[in-house]
Amino acid sequence: MAPSSLMDWQLHAFLDNPVLVLLPIVATAVAYILYQRFFHPLAKVPGPFSASLSRLWITKHSWDGDMNTTMIALHEKHGPLVRTGPNEVSVADLNAIKGIYGAGTKFRKSDWYSVWQGHRKFDLFAERNEKLHGTQRRLISRPYAMESLKELEPYVDDAVDRFMGHMQDREGETVDMGKWVQLFAFDIIGEVTFSKPFGFMDVAADDGSFSQIEGALRSAAWIGQVPWLYWLHDFLSPVIGNHLGISARHGSLRTFASREITARKDRGTDRSDILSKLLAVHKEKPTELDDNAVTSMAISNIFAGSDTTAISTRAIIYYLLKNPECKVRLFEEIDAWRKAGKLSDPVKLQEADSMPYLQAVMYEALRLHPAVGMSLPRVVPEGGVRIGGSFLPTGTVVGCNPWVIHRNKDVFGEDVETFRPERWMNKDVGDMRKFW
C-alpha cells in the first residue's frame, strides 16, 4: 500500500471511530479540570465548583442580578475568601479592604471597567490608568468639592417643593413611591447639572431614560465579566447592529447630554450649576477638559447620580415602612426639632446633618441596602498578596462586596439582618463607620 493511501486509511479509521475522536477532547477537558481544582494557585480557595472552571458562573449571577444575596450565602459557608472565577476571588477579610481600595494602592481596576468606558477618553469611574485618572480627578475637583455642591442646595429645594406638592395632590391615593423617588431624583439631577428639571414629576412619567439606564446597568454588570465579548460585539456592530444595553451609555444617553449642553449654551444661565462650573474649567484648560470630557461628566451625573440617589432613597423609605416603630421615632424627632424652631422648610442640609436619629436611619438603610450589589474588581499587583491566610498571585482579580461587608457580625453585631438605627447612636461606632 502506498504511503499516501496508508495515511488516508489511517485518517478514515480514526474519524470512523468516535472513541478515538473524543479521547483527546475528553483528556484535555479532564486535564483542565484537574489543574483548576488541584494545581491552580487558587485551588485551595473554596467556592462553587463551576466557578473554578469558567466565568459562566459569575456571568450568570451578574445577569440574574443576585450577586448580593449569593455572595452573602457563599461567604457565610466558606469564610473570608470565595473563589468566584478561574482567576477571581471575593474578599470579605476586613484587614484587606484598605489595601485593595485605599489611597495609594497598587491594586488596579480590572478589565471589567473597559466595558463601562468603551471608547471614551474621559471617564473617572472606568479609567484604569492611575496617572490619567489622577489628572482627570484634579480637573473636576473644584466643581465637585463639597463647598461647591452646597451652593446647589436652593435648586434641590425647588425639586423638594415640587415633589411635596405632587404628594399632597395625591393624598389618599395609592402611589408607586419607588417610581416617584426616581422621578424626583432625575429632576434634581437636571436642576443641579443643567439648571433645568427634566419635568418628569410634572407629567408623572419619564421619557424612556429609566429603562435605558436600567438596561445599561444590567448589561454592563454581566458582559463586564466577559469583556472580550463586548469588544467582539463592538467590532461587529456595524454589521450586526447593537444588541447590548450598555451601549446606551455611549450612545443615546450621550446624545441626550450633548443636546442639553448645547441648549444650555444657547439659552445661558445665571445659575452656578455643575455644568457652568465644568465649562469654567473647560474655558481655563480647553485641551485638558475638552467638550467630550464635559459631556462625559454630564452623562455620569445622569447615569449614576439619578440611579444611586433613587436606590438609596427607596431603601430609607422601605425600611421605615417595614419598621413602623422606627418611623414613629423619626417623626417624633422631626416634630420636636420643628417645634424648637430648628428646621427650615424645606429642611437644610446643615440642619439634617445635626439630627441624630435621621442620620442613624440613613446609615442603617444604606448598610442593609448598598446601591452597589457586587464587588468592584481590582487586580493583585506584582509580587502577589497574602489575604486571609492564602497567597493570591499576581494578576488575580479580587474585590469586596459591600453587602457582605455590611453583614459582618464582628463589626455590626449579631443582629446584622435587623433594621436597627439605634446601633449608630452608640458612643463607639468607629469600626462601623470604618467599614460602612
Backbone torsions as a table, in degrees:
resi	resn	phi	psi	omega
1	MET	NA	132.1	-179.6
2	ALA	-65.3	149.5	-179.1
3	PRO	-53.3	-43.6	-177.9
4	SER	-65.1	-38.5	178.2
5	SER	-66.1	-38.2	178.3
6	LEU	-63.2	-41.7	179.4
7	MET	-65.6	-40.7	177.8
8	ASP	-62.0	-42.6	-179.7
9	TRP	-62.8	-43.3	179.6
10	GLN	-64.8	-39.5	179.1
11	LEU	-64.1	-45.9	179.0
12	HIS	-63.1	-40.0	179.2
13	ALA	-63.0	-40.3	179.7
14	PHE	-65.0	-46.7	-178.2
15	LEU	-69.5	-29.6	-179.2
16	ASP	-76.5	-14.7	-179.1
17	ASN	-104.0	103.0	-176.8
18	PRO	-60.8	-29.5	179.2
19	VAL	-63.2	-45.2	179.7
20	LEU	-65.5	-32.6	179.0
21	VAL	-70.1	-43.4	-174.7
22	LEU	-80.1	-24.2	-174.1
23	LEU	-54.6	-51.4	-179.6
24	PRO	-65.1	-32.5	178.8
25	ILE	-66.4	-47.0	179.9
26	VAL	-64.2	-41.4	-179.3
27	ALA	-62.5	-41.9	178.5
28	THR	-63.9	-43.4	179.6
29	ALA	-63.3	-44.2	179.7
30	VAL	-63.3	-43.0	179.1
31	ALA	-61.6	-40.7	179.6
32	TYR	-64.4	-45.8	179.9
33	ILE	-62.5	-44.9	179.3
34	LEU	-60.9	-41.2	179.9
35	TYR	-63.8	-48.8	-176.8
36	GLN	-63.8	-36.7	-174.8
37	ARG	-86.1	-26.0	-172.8
38	PHE	-126.1	-23.4	-173.0
39	PHE	-120.1	-14.4	177.8
40	HIS	-65.2	146.1	179.2
41	PRO	-55.6	-23.7	180.0
42	LEU	-99.6	10.4	-174.5
43	ALA	-59.1	-30.8	-177.4
44	LYS	-87.3	-5.1	176.9
45	VAL	-81.4	120.7	-175.6
46	PRO	-71.3	159.1	178.7
47	GLY	165.0	179.1	178.5
48	PRO	-59.3	140.2	-178.9
49	PHE	-56.4	-49.0	-176.3
50	SER	-65.6	-28.7	-179.9
51	ALA	-65.4	-30.6	-179.0
52	SER	-74.7	-15.5	-174.5
53	LEU	-99.9	-31.4	-179.0
54	SER	-157.3	172.3	179.5
55	ARG	-88.9	5.8	178.8
56	LEU	-62.8	-36.6	-178.2
57	TRP	-61.8	-52.6	-177.3
58	ILE	-70.5	-30.4	177.6
59	THR	-67.7	-42.3	179.5
60	LYS	-62.8	-46.1	-178.5
61	HIS	-69.3	-30.4	174.6
62	SER	-68.3	-37.8	176.4
63	TRP	-64.6	-44.4	-178.7
64	ASP	-70.1	-22.8	-179.7
65	GLY	76.9	27.4	-178.6
66	ASP	-119.5	25.4	-179.6
67	MET	-62.4	-30.6	-178.3
68	ASN	-63.5	-55.4	-178.0
69	THR	-72.3	-33.9	178.9
70	THR	-62.4	-43.7	-177.4
71	MET	-73.1	-31.4	174.7
72	ILE	-59.5	-48.8	-178.9
73	ALA	-63.6	-41.0	-177.8
74	LEU	-68.4	-39.3	178.9
75	HIS	-71.2	-32.9	175.0
76	GLU	-63.4	-34.4	-178.3
77	LYS	-80.7	-42.9	-169.7
78	HIS	-106.0	-16.9	-179.1
79	GLY	103.8	-156.6	-170.9
80	PRO	-70.6	-19.3	-180.0
81	LEU	-123.5	132.9	176.6
82	VAL	-134.9	127.6	178.4
83	ARG	-79.9	118.0	-176.3
84	THR	-110.9	0.5	178.5
85	GLY	-164.0	169.3	178.0
86	PRO	-53.7	-31.5	-177.9
87	ASN	-135.2	32.6	-176.1
88	GLU	-136.4	141.7	-177.4
89	VAL	-135.1	132.0	172.5
90	SER	-87.9	131.7	-173.2
91	VAL	-114.1	128.3	174.6
92	ALA	-120.9	13.4	178.3
93	ASP	-76.3	115.3	-175.8
94	LEU	-60.6	-33.7	-177.8
95	ASN	-69.7	-15.2	-175.8
96	ALA	-94.3	-15.3	-171.7
97	ILE	-60.2	-49.8	-177.6
98	LYS	-62.4	-39.5	179.7
99	GLY	-64.1	-34.2	-178.2
100	ILE	-79.1	-42.8	-171.4
101	TYR	-114.1	-10.1	-173.2
102	GLY	-68.6	167.4	179.1
103	ALA	-60.2	137.6	178.4
104	GLY	78.5	6.7	-179.7
105	THR	-65.9	151.5	176.9
106	LYS	-95.7	-0.3	175.3
107	PHE	-75.0	121.7	-177.9
108	ARG	-103.0	158.6	178.9
109	LYS	-64.4	144.8	-178.2
110	SER	-83.2	178.2	179.0
111	ASP	-65.1	-14.2	175.9
112	TRP	-52.5	-34.8	-177.1
113	TYR	-73.4	-21.4	-178.4
114	SER	-62.5	-31.0	178.4
115	VAL	-67.5	-38.9	179.6
116	TRP	-69.0	-34.9	-177.0
117	GLN	-81.8	-35.4	-177.0
118	GLY	60.5	-130.0	-179.0
119	HIS	-98.8	6.6	-176.5
120	ARG	-71.5	137.1	-178.9
121	LYS	-85.9	-24.6	-176.7
122	PHE	-121.2	109.1	-179.2
123	ASP	-156.6	100.8	-175.6
124	LEU	-63.1	-36.9	-177.9
125	PHE	-68.7	-43.7	-169.7
126	ALA	-98.8	-15.4	-175.8
127	GLU	-58.7	126.5	-175.9
128	ARG	-101.6	-15.7	176.2
129	ASN	-79.1	111.7	-173.4
130	GLU	-60.1	-40.0	-179.6
131	LYS	-66.3	-45.0	179.2
132	LEU	-66.3	-39.0	177.8
133	HIS	-61.1	-42.7	178.6
134	GLY	-61.3	-41.6	178.1
135	THR	-63.0	-45.6	-179.5
136	GLN	-64.5	-39.5	-178.7
137	ARG	-65.2	-40.1	179.1
138	ARG	-65.4	-33.4	-178.9
139	LEU	-63.8	-35.6	-175.7
140	ILE	-107.2	14.2	-177.3
141	SER	-65.0	-39.6	-179.2
142	ARG	-66.9	-50.1	179.7
143	PRO	-58.7	-29.7	-176.0
144	TYR	-106.2	9.0	175.3
145	ALA	-67.2	150.8	-176.4
146	MET	-58.3	-38.9	179.9
147	GLU	-62.7	-36.8	177.5
148	SER	-70.1	-40.0	-178.4
149	LEU	-67.4	-32.2	179.5
150	LYS	-62.6	-26.4	178.9
151	GLU	-67.7	-16.7	-177.7
152	LEU	-87.9	-2.6	-175.0
153	GLU	-57.1	-39.8	178.6
154	PRO	-59.6	-32.6	179.8
155	TYR	-72.0	-35.2	174.9
156	VAL	-65.7	-40.9	179.1
157	ASP	-58.3	-38.8	177.9
158	ASP	-59.3	-43.3	179.9
159	ALA	-68.1	-37.3	177.3
160	VAL	-61.6	-44.1	179.2
161	ASP	-59.9	-44.4	-179.5
162	ARG	-66.0	-41.2	179.7
163	PHE	-61.1	-46.7	-178.9
164	MET	-64.7	-35.7	176.9
165	GLY	-62.0	-44.0	178.5
166	HIS	-65.6	-37.0	178.1
167	MET	-66.9	-40.3	178.4
168	GLN	-64.6	-37.8	178.1
169	ASP	-63.1	-25.0	-176.5
170	ARG	-105.9	16.3	-179.6
171	GLU	-58.4	132.3	-178.3
172	GLY	91.2	-8.9	179.1
173	GLU	-99.7	161.9	171.5
174	THR	-87.8	125.5	-179.6
175	VAL	-125.2	150.3	176.2
176	ASP	-85.1	95.2	-175.8
177	MET	-65.6	-31.9	177.6
178	GLY	-59.9	-44.4	178.5
179	LYS	-65.5	-46.2	-176.8
180	TRP	-65.9	-35.0	177.5
181	VAL	-63.5	-37.7	179.1
182	GLN	-73.2	-37.3	173.8
183	LEU	-58.8	-43.5	179.3
184	PHE	-62.5	-48.0	-179.0
185	ALA	-62.4	-40.7	-178.5
186	PHE	-66.4	-41.6	178.7
187	ASP	-64.7	-34.9	176.6
188	ILE	-64.3	-43.5	178.9
189	ILE	-59.3	-41.2	176.9
190	GLY	-62.1	-41.8	-179.7
191	GLU	-63.2	-51.9	-172.2
192	VAL	-78.1	-22.6	-178.8
193	THR	-93.1	-47.7	-171.8
194	PHE	-114.9	3.3	-173.8
195	SER	58.3	31.3	-177.3
196	LYS	-154.0	112.6	176.0
197	PRO	-67.1	150.5	179.3
198	PHE	-74.5	-12.1	177.2
199	GLY	78.7	16.2	-176.9
200	PHE	-67.7	-38.3	-179.7
201	MET	-65.6	-35.1	-177.3
202	ASP	-66.3	-30.2	179.3
203	VAL	-106.1	2.2	178.0
204	ALA	56.7	32.9	-179.8
205	ALA	-162.1	160.6	175.3
206	ASP	-102.0	-180.0	-176.9
207	ASP	-104.2	20.5	-176.5
208	GLY	102.2	-6.3	-177.7
209	SER	-65.5	-36.4	-176.6
210	PHE	-61.4	-45.9	-179.3
211	SER	-67.3	-33.5	177.3
212	GLN	-65.1	-44.4	-179.2
213	ILE	-66.4	-45.1	179.3
214	GLU	-62.6	-41.6	178.7
215	GLY	-64.1	-40.1	179.5
216	ALA	-66.0	-42.4	180.0
217	LEU	-65.2	-45.3	178.6
218	ARG	-62.5	-43.4	-178.3
219	SER	-63.0	-48.6	-177.8
220	ALA	-65.2	-33.8	-178.3
221	ALA	-60.2	-44.3	-176.4
222	TRP	-88.1	-41.2	-176.1
223	ILE	-75.4	-17.6	172.8
224	GLY	-64.2	-21.8	178.1
225	GLN	-75.7	-20.3	177.2
226	VAL	-133.5	67.8	-172.7
227	PRO	-58.2	-27.4	178.8
228	TRP	-59.9	-31.4	179.9
229	LEU	-69.3	-37.3	176.9
230	TYR	-62.3	-46.5	-176.7
231	TRP	-70.5	-30.6	173.3
232	LEU	-65.2	-44.7	177.1
233	HIS	-61.2	-41.4	179.6
234	ASP	-61.1	-42.1	-179.8
235	PHE	-65.8	-38.6	-175.8
236	LEU	-89.3	-10.3	-173.8
237	SER	-57.0	-32.4	175.9
238	PRO	-60.6	-23.4	-178.9
239	VAL	-98.9	-46.2	-174.0
240	ILE	-94.3	-11.3	-176.5
241	GLY	85.9	178.6	-178.4
242	ASN	-96.5	128.1	179.5
243	HIS	-128.6	15.8	-177.9
244	LEU	-120.1	132.2	-178.9
245	GLY	-63.9	-31.9	-177.9
246	ILE	-60.0	-24.1	-179.6
247	SER	-62.3	-20.7	177.9
248	ALA	-62.7	-31.1	179.8
249	ARG	-67.7	-29.9	-179.0
250	HIS	-99.0	-9.8	-174.5
251	GLY	-116.8	-91.5	-171.7
252	SER	-63.7	-39.7	178.2
253	LEU	-68.1	-33.1	176.6
254	ARG	-67.2	-41.5	177.4
255	THR	-61.3	-42.2	178.9
256	PHE	-60.3	-48.1	-179.1
257	ALA	-64.2	-41.5	179.2
258	SER	-61.5	-40.4	179.9
259	ARG	-64.0	-41.8	-180.0
260	GLU	-67.1	-37.8	179.1
261	ILE	-66.1	-43.4	177.7
262	THR	-62.0	-43.3	179.5
263	ALA	-63.4	-40.0	179.0
264	ARG	-63.5	-39.3	178.5
265	LYS	-63.6	-35.8	-179.1
266	ASP	-70.9	-43.4	-174.4
267	ARG	-90.6	-21.5	-179.6
268	GLY	68.5	177.2	177.8
269	THR	-164.5	151.5	174.6
270	ASP	-101.9	7.0	178.7
271	ARG	-87.9	148.9	177.3
272	SER	-97.8	65.3	-178.3
273	ASP	-83.7	-179.1	-177.2
274	ILE	-62.7	-40.3	-178.8
275	LEU	-63.3	-41.8	179.2
276	SER	-64.2	-34.9	178.0
277	LYS	-69.7	-38.9	177.1
278	LEU	-67.2	-40.3	179.0
279	LEU	-66.8	-29.9	176.5
280	ALA	-66.1	-41.5	176.3
281	VAL	-66.4	-39.9	177.7
282	HIS	-59.4	-41.6	179.7
283	LYS	-66.2	-36.7	-178.8
284	GLU	-75.8	-38.3	-177.5
285	LYS	-134.3	70.8	-172.3
286	PRO	-63.7	-28.1	-178.5
287	THR	-83.7	-28.4	-178.8
288	GLU	-83.9	-43.1	176.0
289	LEU	-115.0	82.4	-176.2
290	ASP	-83.6	-175.0	-177.2
291	ASP	-59.2	-39.5	-180.0
292	ASN	-64.5	-36.7	179.5
293	ALA	-68.2	-40.9	177.2
294	VAL	-61.5	-44.1	177.9
295	THR	-62.0	-40.0	179.7
296	SER	-60.5	-43.7	179.7
297	MET	-67.0	-36.6	177.5
298	ALA	-64.0	-40.5	178.1
299	ILE	-62.6	-43.0	-179.9
300	SER	-60.2	-40.1	177.0
301	ASN	-59.1	-48.8	-177.1
302	ILE	-67.4	-49.5	-171.4
303	PHE	-69.0	-52.9	-174.3
304	ALA	-91.9	-40.1	-174.8
305	GLY	-62.0	-46.1	-176.9
306	SER	-69.5	-40.9	-174.6
307	ASP	-69.7	-47.9	-178.6
308	THR	-67.8	-35.5	177.2
309	THR	-63.7	-43.7	179.7
310	ALA	-65.4	-44.8	179.7
311	ILE	-57.9	-47.5	-176.1
312	SER	-66.7	-42.7	179.9
313	THR	-66.2	-40.5	176.4
314	ARG	-59.2	-43.3	-178.5
315	ALA	-60.9	-43.4	179.8
316	ILE	-60.9	-48.4	-179.0
317	ILE	-64.8	-43.5	-178.4
318	TYR	-57.8	-50.6	-175.5
319	TYR	-69.9	-29.1	175.0
320	LEU	-68.3	-39.9	178.9
321	LEU	-69.4	-33.6	179.6
322	LYS	-78.5	-15.4	-179.0
323	ASN	-130.0	77.0	-173.2
324	PRO	-59.0	-28.5	178.7
325	GLU	-65.5	-32.2	176.3
326	CYS	-72.6	-37.5	177.7
327	LYS	-63.0	-42.6	178.8
328	VAL	-61.5	-44.4	-179.0
329	ARG	-65.0	-37.9	177.9
330	LEU	-65.4	-43.0	178.4
331	PHE	-61.4	-38.3	178.9
332	GLU	-62.6	-41.3	178.2
333	GLU	-65.0	-44.6	179.8
334	ILE	-60.3	-46.6	-178.7
335	ASP	-62.4	-42.0	-179.8
336	ALA	-64.0	-42.8	179.9
337	TRP	-68.3	-36.1	-180.0
338	ARG	-68.8	-42.6	178.8
339	LYS	-63.0	-31.4	179.4
340	ALA	-81.4	-0.1	179.1
341	GLY	73.6	23.4	-177.0
342	LYS	-93.6	-3.4	-175.8
343	LEU	-120.1	136.4	172.9
344	SER	-88.3	178.0	176.0
345	ASP	-134.3	106.4	-0.7
346	PRO	-69.3	160.8	179.9
347	VAL	-64.1	136.2	179.9
348	LYS	-82.8	157.0	179.8
349	LEU	-56.5	-46.3	-177.5
350	GLN	-61.8	-36.6	179.1
351	GLU	-68.9	-45.3	-179.4
352	ALA	-63.7	-37.7	179.5
353	ASP	-62.6	-21.8	-176.5
354	SER	-93.4	-3.7	-177.4
355	MET	-89.8	106.4	-171.0
356	PRO	-61.7	-43.2	-176.3
357	TYR	-74.0	-37.3	176.0
358	LEU	-58.4	-46.0	179.7
359	GLN	-63.6	-39.9	179.2
360	ALA	-63.9	-39.9	178.0
361	VAL	-61.7	-43.9	-179.4
362	MET	-64.5	-47.3	179.4
363	TYR	-59.2	-44.0	-175.5
364	GLU	-69.2	-39.7	178.7
365	ALA	-64.2	-40.6	-179.2
366	LEU	-78.6	-19.8	171.7
367	ARG	-68.0	-45.8	-177.4
368	LEU	-76.2	-27.7	-176.7
369	HIS	-137.4	72.9	175.6
370	PRO	-62.1	149.8	-178.8
371	ALA	-66.7	-26.6	178.7
372	VAL	-102.4	124.2	-174.8
373	GLY	-103.7	7.4	179.7
374	MET	-139.1	167.5	-180.0
375	SER	-75.9	152.1	174.2
376	LEU	-98.8	106.3	-164.7
377	PRO	-73.7	141.8	176.2
378	ARG	-127.6	161.9	-177.5
379	VAL	-109.9	129.6	179.0
380	VAL	-61.5	128.8	-176.6
381	PRO	-74.5	178.2	179.9
382	GLU	-54.9	133.9	178.8
383	GLY	99.2	-13.6	179.2
384	GLY	74.8	-178.6	-178.3
385	VAL	-152.6	149.7	176.5
386	ARG	-104.6	121.3	-179.7
387	ILE	-132.0	131.6	176.9
388	GLY	55.6	32.0	178.5
389	GLY	84.8	-1.1	-180.0
390	SER	-116.0	144.8	176.6
391	PHE	-91.8	124.4	177.9
392	LEU	-108.0	117.8	-174.2
393	PRO	-73.5	167.3	176.2
394	THR	-51.2	135.4	177.3
395	GLY	92.5	-10.9	176.7
396	THR	-65.8	135.8	177.0
397	VAL	-89.0	128.1	-178.9
398	VAL	-130.7	161.2	176.9
399	GLY	-172.2	157.5	179.1
400	CYS	-115.2	128.5	178.9
401	ASN	-89.8	121.0	-176.9
402	PRO	-61.0	-29.7	178.0
403	TRP	-64.0	-34.8	179.0
404	VAL	-74.2	-48.6	-178.5
405	ILE	-59.2	-39.6	-177.1
406	HIS	-71.9	-4.5	177.8
407	ARG	-114.9	23.9	176.5
408	ASN	-78.3	115.7	-174.4
409	LYS	-69.5	-27.1	177.9
410	ASP	-65.5	-28.2	-178.1
411	VAL	-95.3	-47.8	-170.1
412	PHE	-103.7	-0.7	178.1
413	GLY	98.4	169.2	-176.7
414	GLU	-67.2	-27.5	-175.3
415	ASP	-93.4	48.8	-172.7
416	VAL	-65.2	-23.2	-179.9
417	GLU	-87.0	-3.4	-177.4
418	THR	-94.1	135.5	174.1
419	PHE	-79.4	104.0	-177.4
420	ARG	-137.8	87.2	-178.2
421	PRO	-56.5	-26.6	-176.1
422	GLU	-59.5	-22.9	-179.8
423	ARG	-61.2	-25.5	-178.6
424	TRP	-86.3	-2.1	-177.3
425	MET	-105.0	4.9	174.6
426	ASN	-70.6	161.8	-178.4
427	LYS	-66.6	-39.8	-176.5
428	ASP	-109.3	98.7	177.3
429	VAL	-121.6	23.1	-175.9
430	GLY	-55.6	-50.9	-179.0
431	ASP	-66.2	-36.4	-179.8
432	MET	-63.2	-44.0	178.4
433	ARG	-69.0	-34.6	-179.1
434	LYS	-63.2	-37.1	-175.2
435	PHE	-107.8	15.8	179.0
436	TRP	-90.5	NA	NA
